[in-house]
Amino acid sequence: MNTDRIPATVVTGFLGAGKTTLIRNLLRNSGGKRIAIIVNEFGDMGFDGALLEDCGDAACNPETVVELTNGCICCTVADDFVPTMEMLLARDPPPEHIVIETSGLALPQPLVRAFSWPAVKHRVTVDGVVTVVDASAVADGRFAPDPAMIAAAAADPSRDHDPPIVELFEDQLRSADLIVMSKSDLLSADALRDAAAAVRAEARPETRLVHADGAGLPPSVLVGMGAAAEDDMGARLSHHEMEGEAEHDHDDFVSFVVATPSFPSAEAARDIVKRALALDGVLRIKGRVAVEGKPAPLVVQAVGGRAEVWFAPGQAASGLVVIGEKHMDEAAIRAALGS
């Protein structure tokens, strides 16, 4: 085994789980190590890359972060991922560690498998796959199949799959070397225990599970696993792989960008976004919007019924990205957001 290969950490997890927050904290506490970040977003407008560039530490800067916004990286390995890796490896000096933040709708398996491609395999190894899980979302049952849906599937033999969100969640867990239960501080001890049990039921037995809050985790927890995950893909199969089917696509999910007018206040923006988030099929709303009388844009992060907002000096308003299931009513969502 080549011990000189650069270690890479794949950070995956569903929309709004806390992947970007985890990586921001990792960068802040990197101790000067040269860490390169690849951020992949589902949709045509980048957002998380700017959050990483503005983490408040010299380790976070535009040269550190490479943003890919052409769709899920798991579907664009040849066109996006491999050329990006070649570009990073050509740097002088090269990075000491690479962190890849996948889209919340990405399967980790195709990405990890790409580390066996000839252009990459002799230079980089997957140190570990970190799956970030929103503990409160699991406790609320947002990743469990609806009982009515289960009954309908049992009555119709042609419906032999779990809902896409459930399958994706389970596949992200099966690929993990480490599961980070984020937002654990929002739950009672009993609710957290039940959420952890639900997660462990889908993970591989050897996968480690840790709890995290807004303070993040020490870098030593996230790096140095030495998993070489690209050599262990048989133990990390997705639903489709286990059933002998072609890998998934993203036809079940769509996104669009909304150019909103200025909001009268941060509170008004939050309330309007929360109402739009409650519309059928909407999974995630994020971006930067203008607020009347404020020079800095308002950052919006909304998922699962929660909407967080804060002002971001030095940034520019860019609109809102809406991500959801394909049946969501785009016209109704745009109207709700004032577009």
N, C-alpha and C positions, 0 to 999 in steps of 0.2 A: 504493500500500500504506500502511496506517495504521501508522506507526511508534510510536504511543502505546499500542498494545495491550500488555497484560501478558503476559510470556512464561510459558509453562507447560512443565514437563518431565514426560513420562510415563515412569515407571520400571516396567518389566515384567520377567518372567523366571519360570522354573518354581519350584515349591514348594521353599523352603529354599535358593535360589540366593544369597541375601545382599542382597536389596533393602533391607530395613529397616536393616541395618548400614551400607550405603552412604548412606542418607538421614540416619541419625544423624550420620555424619561430616560430611555436607554442612551440616547445621544447626549443628554445633559450630564450623564454620569459615566461617559466613555473614557475619561482619564486621558484624553488626547489621542486615543487610537483612531486611525484613519478608517472611518466607517462610511461606505457608500450605500445609499438608499435608492431602491427602485420602488416607485409607488405606481400601482395600477388601479385605475378607476373605471367603473362601469358608466359609460356616458361620454358625451362629447366635450364636457367642460371639466378641467381639473380643479381640485379644491384642496385635497389633503396634502399635496406637495407643498403648498404655500404654508400650511400649518406647521409642517416639519421644518421648513426653512426659517421659520420665525419662532423657534423653540426657546429663545432667550439665552443661547449659549453659542460660543464661537464654533462649536462643532456642527452647528446647523447653518448652512448657507446654500445658495443656489448651486454651487459646484458639488455639494454633497448629494443632492437629491436629483434623481432622474424620474420624470413623470411620464407615464404611458396612459393615454386616454382613448385609445382606439378600440376599446372593448375589453373583455376579460382576457387576461394574460394567458389563461389556460387554453384559450382557443387561438392565440396568435403567437405561439412559441417561435416558429421559424421567422415570422415577419418582424416581431418586436423584441422578444426576450433574448434570443441568441445574439442578434446584432448589438443590443444594449450591453450584454455581458462582454462581448468582444471589445466594445468601446471602453468599458471600465478596466478591463485587463490590460489594455494598451496604455493606460496612464503611467506616468513615471514620477513618483513611485506608484505602484498599484495599491488599491485599498488593502487594509489588513483584515477587514471583515466586510461582508456584503449582507444587507438586510433587504428582503423583498416583501413589501406589503401588498398582498393580493386584494383584488376587489372582493367585496363582501358576497358576491355571487359566483366566485371562482371556485372550481375544484382544485385542490392542491396537487392531486395525483399527476395530471399531465405536466405540470410545472416541475415537480420533483423529478419526473422521468426525463425531462429535458437536460438535466445535469449529466446524463450519460451520453449526450451528443458529443461527437468528436471534437468540436470546437471548444468545448467546455470541460469535459470530464478529467483531463489531465491537469487542469489549473484550479478547479473549484470543487468543493464537496459540500453536501448539505449537512451542516453541523446539527441541525434539528428543525423540525416543523413545530411551530408554536401556534396552537389554535386558541383564540380568545373567545370566550363565551360570556355573554351578558347574563349574569346570574339572575337578575330580576326578570328578564324576559323568559328564562326557563321556568322560574317559579310561577309566572303568570300563565304558563301553558302555551306560549306563542309558537313553540316548536313541536307541539304534540298534535297528532292528527285530530281533527274535529270528529267527535263520536258519530255525527250524522254522516260524515264522509266515509268513515270506516264501514258503517252499515250499508251505504250505497255501493261501496266497492265489493262487499261480500255478496250483494245481490246481483252484481253485474260482473261476470267472469272476465269481460274485456277490460275492466279497470283493475289492473293488477299492480299498480304502483302507488306508493305513498304520495301525498302532495309534493310538488317540487321543492318547497321550502324545507319540508321535513327531510327529504332525501339529501338535499344539499347540506343541511346541518349535520346529519349523521355521517356523511362522507368526509366532512371537515374534521369531525372527531376521530374517525378511523385512521386518518393520516397522521395524527398528532404524536409527537414524542413528549410534548408538554402541553397541558391544558391549563390556561389561566382563566379562572372564574373572576371576571371583572365586576365592579360595582357590588362586591360582596357586602360592603358596609351598609347597603340599603335594605338588607334582609335580616329578619330575626334568625336566631340560631337554628330553629326548627325548619324554617323555610329554606335556609342555606343548605342544611343537611339533605333535605328532599331534592333540591335542585342538583346538588353534587351527585346524589344517587342516580338521578335520571341521566346525567351526563356520563357517569361511569358505565352505565348499562350499554352505551353505544361505543365506548372507547375500547381500545385494545387493553388487555389486562396489565401490561407492563407500563402503560402510559402514566406519567406522574401528573398530579393535579395540585395546583396551588391557588390560593385566594389572593385577590388584589383589590385595592381601592384607588382613589385618585392619586395617591402618592407613588404609584408604580411599584416596580420590583427592582432589586439590585441586579446589575448586569450579570453577575455570576450565576443567577438563576436562569437567565435566558440564553446565555452562550456557553460554549465549552462542553456541550453534550456529546460531541463526537459520534453522532448517530449514523453518519454516512447513509442517509435515508434513500439515496438513489440506488443503493445496492440491496434494498429491502422492500421493493415495491410489491412483491407477492403477498406481504402481510398488510398492505394498505389499500386493498382494492376498493373501488367505488361500487355502488349499487349496480351500475350498468356493466362494469367489468365482471362482477360476480355472476351476472346473468348472461354473459356472452354477447352483450349488445355494444353497438357503437357508443363512443363517449357522448356525454350530454351536450346539448347546445343551450342557448339562452332564449329560445323562443317563448318561454313562459314569463320572461321579464322584459320590461322596456324602460326607457328613460327619456326625459326631455328637459330642456332648459326653459325657465320662465324669466323674462325680463320684467321685473316688478317696478311699479312707481315708488317714489319715496314714501316711507311710512311715517305717520305723525309722531311715533315714539317707539322705543324698544319694546315696551309692554304691548303696544298695539300689534307690532310685527309678530311677537311671540304668540299672541292670541289668534291671529289670522292663520299663522302657520299650523298651529295646533288643530284648528278647525279643518284645514285642508288635509292634514295628516290623518284625520279621522274618516275621510272619505274611503269608500270601498276600494280595496286593491292597493292603496298607497302604503309603501314600506318605509320610505326614507325621504327626507327633504333636507338639503344642506346648501350652503352658499354664503354670499355676502350681499347685503342690501343697503340701500341708502335710507337714512333717517333725517327728517327735516331738521335743519339747524345744526347738524352734527358733521364735522369735517371727515371723521373716520367712518368707514362702513361698519355695519352690524353683522357679525358672524352668526349664522344660524345653523344649529345642529339639532335635528329632530328625528326621532325614531320611537316606535312603540308607545305612542301617546305622550311622550315627553319631548319638550322643546326647550333647548338652552340657547341663550343669546348673550353676546358680549361684543364690545367695540374693539376694533383691531386697527390701531394707528399704523400708518405706513402701507396699508393695503388699499385696494380699490373695489368698489361695488362691482359685482360681476353677474348678479342674478342668482336664481335658485335652481338646483338640479333636483328633479323629482324622479324617484326610482320606485317601480312598483310592478305588480302583476299585469299581464298583457290586457286583461279585461278592464282596467281602470279607465275612467271617463276623463280623458285629457281636457276636454272643453270645460267640464265642471270644475276641475282642479285649477285650471287657469283662471276661471271666473272667481273662485274662492280666494285666490292669491292676488286678485286685483289686476290681472294681466289683460 
